[in-house]
Amino acid sequence: MRTRAIDDLVRDAIRSGARQLVLLGAGLDSRGCRLDEAGAIEVFEVDHPATQRVKRDRLHACMGKLPANIRYVAMDFERDALEAKLIESGYHPAVQAVVVWEGVIDYLTESAVQSTLAVLARLLAPSSLLIFTYTHKGALDGSKAFPGARRWRSWSRVSGEPFLFGFNPDTLAEVLKPHRFLLQSDASTEEIAQRYCLPLGRTEPGNRAYRVATARRVET
């Protein structure tokens, strides 16, 4: 559900004027290749070089030649500066962009999340859109009950990638405001599943605690 929702948000942002797409912590995200709208703009995939090697090998195997508009920004997030790496790769801070930060925030510390928001505030031109996923903070600290939350908290710890950070939807707008981002939408994947699937007569559960949000970069 989150993938379909984010795809539509990216398409809408490009149609509304975004000329750069940044996939932050891209992993195996293939939007740069499979969304027609992305083929007409510059795409910057930011991730660890080891992950990028695996991804590029897979893409070569199934596509042959990689799209010329995709820039692979190899970055060690513990050592390298995001701002410098993107600009070195041809990113233009004065040009409207859309940034996808999917499936990453959960594994970061609060300070790392705040630092990244500060960098994005400097990098993004006004009217640029930030799309991100996060887990409800109450599901992580146990202060709010969600179906299955205890099970997936345990699973994340056992997997070696524990969930570290979440936002409170009630205060998210205020958290974003100092970084010059205006919250525009925020919905759980359960709500998104209902939006997409009910008209088709399908039932998808989604997740009440996992959310997709968008924020617009504003002047002040």
Order of alpha helices (4+ residues) and beta strands (2+ residues): alpha-beta-alpha-beta-alpha-beta-alpha-beta-alpha-beta-alpha-alpha-alpha-beta-alpha-beta
